[in-house]
């Protein structure tokens, strides 16, 4: 397994180093009214993550997991086209729905009913998209991949599933290689080619671990809750205001934090603290299942307090 992690990290570093050097040939993320940056930055750094994970996991001893990786790569290729040329919303969402359906067709337990199928499908499509929504600040999405998939891989290893551990930790290692170039000041952005397959794999690995009885369904939700809460609350608020939720915007909590004067670096470091805290709570609840509900309530109070503070800070900034 160590060889896979080293390979994932080094391939990600090499690919991103080459892309940064050849940045003029890459799709550029140019500043606009919805951006948090002021200079054009090349995107598609997620190619390095996908390449690192794909090659490192070619030696996985089960074709069933390789099917999942194949689905992730297929959606990454389409997302790369979206980064380069832009694709219509219906095609992007249609592809997300297609890979989620394909994954569930291959992996869903036979005893699952229609309602469980529907909930899993919605969760996968939402996770795929929310990861993309949260890819807007230096080091943020890459850090969530490092902490989130690192936690999933570690939990699988503790449960004795070395194959799942290799998969999760390989994603974390590739994300670490990308972060060397994406942490403030970012030399390259992840792009849809990275964020979309990462969101898909977060949902897919979370479900696979649940079906393999490596963790309860709440574990991956707690681990990725910094992204889940911000994206879900922001979407709900925009829906209630009757806004077009499919359009890009700058209303996520992390975006408003930066727009109110907090630096990208400080935002990323604060987010890393929150991510590590959520992972710690998730592992504690894994060891002591009776603490799962109190853990969820504790994080709920923490998120509520953070949102109230950020809303108040934003109101003062706007005044």
N, C-alpha and C positions, 0 to 999 in steps of 0.2 A: 504493500500500500504506500509506503514511503516514496517509492519510485514514481508512482502516479502523481503524488502531490508535488514533488519536485518538478516533474515534467509539466504539469499544468501551470505552475508558477512561472517557470522559465519560458515556456512557449507564449504565455500571455505577455511577459515582459518583452520578449523579442518582437512579437507582433506589434505591440504598441510603440516600441522604440522605432521600428521601421516606419510605422504610420506617422509618427510625429515628425520624423525626418522628411517624409514625403508628403507633408501636410497640404501642399498646394494641389495635390491630385485628389484629395478627399472631399466629400460633401462638407460644406461649411455651415455651422450654426451661426447665422448672422443676427446681431442684436435687433430686437424689435420691441414694440410696446409691451410685450408679454415676457421679455427676457429679464434675467437677473445679471447678465454680463454686458460689458460695454465694447468688447472687441470680438471679432469673428474667431471662432474656435472650431477646429475640425471635429466632426462627430464620426461615429462608427468604431470607436475604441472597443465596443463590445465584441468586435470580431476576434480580438485577442482572447477574451474570456471564453467564447464559444469554441475557438480553436483549441485552447488549452484543455478545456473540459472534454471535448470530443476525442482528442488524441489520447489523453491520459486514461480515458475510460473505455478505449477500444478493447482492452484486455479484460473487461468485465466478464466473468464466467457464466453469464446468463443472457440469453437472447431477449428475454422479456424486458430487461432494463435497457438493452441496446435499442429496442423499439422506442422507448420513451426518449432516449437521446436523439434518435432519428427524427422524431416529431419536433423536438426542440430545435434541431438544426434546420428543419424545413421551414419553420416559422421565422427563424433567424434570417434565412435567405430572403424571404419575402419582405421582412422588416428592413433589410439592407437596401432593397429596391425602394422602399418607402423613404429611407434616409436620403437616397440619391436623387429620386425623381418626385416623390410624393405620390401616394396612392389614395383613391377615394375611401371614405369612411366605411362604406358598405363592404369593400373588399378586405380591409383590415379586420373589421369585426367578424366578417364571414370566415376568415382564416383562423381567427382565435377560436371561434365556435367549432370549426372543423377539427382542429387538433385536439380540443378538449373532448369532443365526441369520440374521436379515434382512440384517445387514451382510455376513456371509460369503457369503450367496447372491448379493449384488450384486457383491462385490469379489474373492472368492477366485480365484486363477489356475486356469485350466482343468486344468493338469497336476497339481494337488494331489490326493493320495490321501486315503482315509478317515482315516488316522492323523493327517495334517497338519491336516485339518479338525477333528478332535476336540481336538487340542492347542491350536489357535487358539481354539476355542470355550471350552475350559476357561480359557485365559489371559484371554479377554475378560470372562467372568463373574467370575472371581476379581479382576481389576483393578477392575471396577465396584464390587465389594463392599469390597475392601480400602481403597479411597479413602474410603469411608464410615466404615469402622472407625477410620481415622486422623484423622477430623474431630472432635477432642475437646478441643483446646487452642487458646487465642487465637493466631491468626496462623499456625497450623501448616499446615492444608490449603491455605489461600490462598497461603502461601509456596511450597509444593510446586508449585502450579499456575503461579506466577510463574517459578520456576526451571526446572521440568520442561518446560512448554510453550514457554518462552523458548528453552531449549536445542534443542528439536525445530524450532522455527521458524527459529532461526539456522542450524542444520545444513542445513535445506532451502534456505535462501537461499544458503549457501555452495556447495551443489550445483547452484544455478541454477534451482530449482523455486520460482518466485515465488508461485504459487498456494498451495502447501503452506506456504510461509513466512508468507504472509498469514494462513492459518488458525491456525497454531501461535502466532504472535506476537499475534494478536487475542485468543486465550484468555489469554495472559500479560498483555496490557494490561487486559482486563476484570478479571482477578484482582488486579491492582495497584489498580484502583479500589475493589474490595471490601476490600482490606487496609487502606485508610485508615480503615475503620470496624470492622475485625475485629482489628487488632493490639491488644495489651494496653493498657488494659482494653477488652475487646470490647464494642461497643455493639450488635452483631448477630452472629448465628452463620450459617454457610453453610446448614445444614440438608441434608436428603436431596436437595432440589431442585437443590442445587449440587454436592454430593459425588458423587452417582450419575452424572450426565451427564459430570462431569469424569473419573471413572474410566473410563467407556465411551470417551470421546474420547482419553484417554491410550493405551488399547489400540488403538483404531481408527487413530489417526494413526501410532502406532508401526508397525503392520502395513502401512499404506499406504506409508509411507516405505521399508519393507523391500521391498515388492513393486515400488516404483518405482526401487529400487536407489539410494536416497539415503543409506542407512546399512545396516550389518549388523544382524541381529536383536538383537545384544547391546547396541547403542547405547541404545535407549530403556530397556532393562532397567537399565543402569548409571545412567542419568539419574534414573529413578524408584526406584532401589534403597533409599533411606532408608525409603520407605513399604513397598516389597515385602518387605524383610527383616524389619522390625518386625512387620508383620501376619502374614506367613507363619510365622515362628518362634513367635509367640504362639498362632496357631491350632494348630500342631503340638503345642505343649506342652499345650494344653487338650484336644486329642484324646487324647493319651497318658494324661491324667488322667481320661478318661471324662466330661468336662464337656460341657454343652450349648453347643456352639460358636455357635449362632445367637442366644444371649441376650447382651444388653449387659453389659459388664463394665469393670473398670478395671485390667486386667493388661498392657496394652501397655507397652513400655519407656518411652515418653514419659509415660504416665500415672503409672507408678511413680516416675519421676524427679520429677514435680511433687508427688506425694503424699509423697515423702521430704524435701521442703523447698525444692526449686528452684522459682523463680518462673516463671509463664507467659512473662514477657518473656525471661528468661535461656534458657529451654527453646527458645523460638522463634528467638532469635539463634544459639544453638548449632546448632539444626537447619538454619538458613540457611547456616551455615558448612559443615556436612556436605553439604548439597544443592549448594552451589557447588563444593565439592571433587569431588563425584561427577561433576558436569557437566564439570569441567576434565579429569578422568581420561577421561571418555567422548570428549571432543573430541580428546584426545591419541591415544587408540586409533583414532579415526576417521582421523587424519592418518597414523598409523603402524600399519597393521593387524597387523603382527607383534607389537605390544605389547599386543594385546587380552587374551591369556591372562594375562600378568604383571599387567595392570591388574586383572583379575577377582580374581586371587590376592591382590593387594595390598589391595583393598577387603574381600575375605573376611577377611583377618587383622585389618584395622581393625575390622570389625563384630564379630568374635569378641572382640577386646579390649574393645570398648565394652560388649558384652553381659555379659562377665565382671565388668567394673567395676560396671555397673548392678545386676547380681544381688547382688554383694557389698554395695553400698550399701544395697540394699533389705533384705538380711538383717540388717544392722546397725540399720536403721530399725525393723524388726519385733521385734528382740531387746529 
